[in-house]
Amino acid sequence: MQKTYIKTADGSTTIYVSELDETYHSRHGAINEAKHVFIASGLYFVIDQLPKQSALSVLEIGFGTGLNAFLTCLESNALQHSIHYTAIEAYPVAEDQLQHINFYNLIEGGVYKDIFYSLHQSDWEIQNNISDNFSLIKQHKKFEAVEEDAQYHLIYYDAFGPRVQPDLWGESIFSRMFKALIPGGVLVTYCAQGKARRAMQAVGFVVERLPGPPGKREMLRAVKPEF
């Protein structure tokens, strides 16, 4: 697929896939979207409910540019909270494309550049200790291959949107996500489409609409009941 690079509204770059007419992140601000949807509405929400010093297990559906993992790693260090992060990606971003990604330059003057590159250069299929508080396992497979059972506290669901990949927003995939979460676990996504919300509810999630990031009216947060 042919990929080009565009600057989003908050100054951060994202990848545009012309064949799909789709971007990896919101044109209204890649960093702003990730912080709002995955960090504020997901990570903070779950950490607030965990006992202090309890390690947090996160699954990301769509490693992509590494933005969500990068921001989560920085948060784990700032909060001094241990996070075990698993990222699923079927089509990794090529290393030569990373030079067009500027996320690290926009956060505290680029002092975390090494962390950003260590996420991408770390080995696949094994645990990589990126920092004292953050470990990463990257799995090279399709999202439909997720088979874990009650393993994660939190899922970042960041697949391409329903317009281009409708099969990733139906009951079959969300039943896998439901199974992968521990009771009380949480899934967050930028998508607020009614069909996706109903698919989540059909497999057992309790779903709430939340205010969306810039450019989107709403997003979804889904919780697996504890009983």
N, C-alpha and C positions, 0 to 999 in steps of 0.2 A: 504494500500500500504506500502511496505517495504521502509524505508528511511534510508540512511546513510549520512555521513557528509564528505565533502572533502574541502581541503584548495585550494583556487584559487590563481592565479598568484600574486595578490597584498597582499597576506597573510590573506585575509578575508575568512571566511568559507561560504559554501552554502550547501543546501540539495540536495541530489541525490535520485531520485525516480527510482528504478531499473526496475519496471514494464513498465515504459515509456521510460527508458533510457534517462532521461531528468533531468537537474538541474534547480533549482529555479533561479540561476544567472549564468552569464558567468564564465566559468572556467578560462578565461583570467583576471579575477579580478572583484569580485562582487561589491565592493565599487567604483572602477574606472568606471565600466559600468553605475551604477546608477547615479553617478555624471555627467558623460558625456551626457547620454541620457535624463534623467529626470530633473536634476538640471540645467546644463548649457544650454541645447538645448530647455528646456521647461520652467522651473520656471523663470530663468533670462530673457529669451526672452519675456515672458508675463509681468513680473513686469516692464520691461523697457517701456512698452506701456501703463501702467496704470497711472492714475493721482496719485500723491503722497497721501498717507494715505488711498487710496482705498483698502478695504479688498479684498483679492483674494480667490476665491472658486475653490478648486481642487477636482477632482474625480480620485481615483485610482482603476483601474481594476486589482485586484490581490494583496491584502494586504500581503499575504505570510509571510515572515520572518519579515516584518515591516521595512525593510531597507529604502525604498523610503520615508515612512512617517517619519522615524527617521531623515534622512538627511534634509528633508523639514522643520521639526520642528526646527532643529538647524539653518537653514538658516533664518527662520522667526524671530528667536531671534536675530541673528547677524544683520539682516537688519532692525530690528524693524518694520516689516511689518506684519499686521494681515492676517492670513491664516485660512480659514475654510476648513477642509480636510474631505472628505468622502471616505471611503475605502470599497470596495466590496470584500467579500471572502466567497466562498462556503465551503471550506475545511480548516478551521483554523489550524495553526501549534499548536500542543499540548504544554502545558506549560513545560513539562519535556524535550522537545526537544530544548528549548531556551538555556539551559546550554551549548549546542554545538555551539552556534552562538557567534562570537567574535567581531561583528562590533564595539561596544562601546569601546572595549579595544584598537582599532587602531586609535581612534580619541581623541587627546589631553589626552592620558594616562588613558582613561576610566572615566573621570569626568562626563560624561553624561549617565552613566549606569542607573541611576534612571529614566531618561527620556525614555530610551529604554524599560525598564520594565513597565513603566506606560502606554505606548502605548499598550502593550499586555494585561495588566491586567485591563485596562479600560473596562467598561461595554459596551455591544453591544446594538445597536439600539437607543442610546441616545447620546446627545452631552456631551463630556468630555473635560474640559478645562485643557489641558496638561501644558500650560504656559500662560503668559499674552498675547502672540501673536498667539498662536496656539490652535485651538480646533479640536477635532476628533470625527467623528461618524463612527463606524464600522457597516456595514450591512451584516448580515449572509444570503446570497442568491446567486443564480447563476447570472452570468454576463448578461444573456439573459433577466433577470427580470428588468433591468434598464429601468425606464419609465419617468424620469425627462424631463422637457421641458425648454430649455433655462436657465439653472441654473448655469452652470460652466464656468469659464474662461479657465480652463486647464484640460485635461485628461491625466493621465499617463496610457498608455495601456501596461500592463505588464503580459498578459496571457501567458501560455505555448505556444510554437511555433506551426506553422502550421503543422509540421510533426506529432505531437501527438494530436493536437486539431484543425483540419482544420475548423470546424464549427465556431470557434471564430475569423476567419479571412475573413469572407465573407460579402456580402452586407447587410444581415439581421442584424448582430450585429453592423456594422458600421453605419447603418441608425439610430440605437438607440443612438450611440455616437454623431452623427451629431445633432440629436434633443436635446440631453442633453446640448450641448454647447450653450452659448450665441453667437449672431452674432459677428464674429471676434475671436471667441474662438479657441483654439489650442489643438490638440492631438499629442502626441509624443510617439514613440515606437522604440524599438531596432530592430524590424523586417524590412527588406527592400525587402522582396520577392515581385516579380512582381504581383502575383495574389492578394496579400493583397493591394498593391498600387492601382491596377485597381479597386478593390472593393471600396476603399475609394473614388476614383474619381467618380465612378458610382453613389454614393449617394450624391455628391455635394461638397466634399472636394477639395481644391486646395492643391496638395501634392508636397513637394520638398524632394529630396534626400540630405542628409547631410553626411559628413564624420562620420563613425561609431566609436564606442569605440574600445579599443584594441581587436584584434581578429576578427573584423567585418569591412568590407570595407565601408558599408553604413548603415544608419538608415533613418527613415522617420519622417517628421514633416508635419502635415496636418492642414489646416486652414479652418474654416467655413466662407465663404464670409459674409460681413456685409450687403449686400443687399438681 
